[in-house]
Amino acid sequence: MPPLTNHAALPPDALAAVRAEVAPHATLERVLAWTRSAAASDVEEIVTQDEYTHDVVVRYRDGLYLVYDTT
């Protein structure tokens, strides 16, 4: 499972729910497929860090955002 950092200070039960939902997101392809499903909102932004690294910002729910660091 990809690492998950809790910058939003979610309580343990809410963090466990997010962790369970994003557990299959081992590749950017899976993240994008998930955002196209009913489970998530669209990708908000893709931030280019350099020619190989991008941050993918996804609007989640309840005002939360998920940021995927991709290489």
Residue pairs with C-beta under 8 A, 6 or more apart in sequence:
1 19
1 23
1 26
2 22
2 25
2 26
2 68
4 15
4 18
4 19
4 22
6 15
8 64
10 18
10 64
18 60
18 64
18 66
21 39
22 66
24 30
24 34
25 31
25 34
25 68
28 56
28 68
28 70
31 56
31 58
31 68
32 43
34 40
35 41
35 42
35 43
35 58
40 58
40 59
40 60
40 61
41 58
41 59
41 60
41 61
42 58
42 59
43 56
43 57
43 58
44 57
44 58
44 59
44 65
45 56
45 57
46 54
46 55
46 56
46 57
47 54
47 55
47 57
48 54
49 55
52 71
53 69
53 70
53 71
54 70
55 67
55 68
55 69
55 70
56 67
56 68
56 70
57 65
57 66
57 67
58 65
58 66
58 67
58 68
59 65
60 66
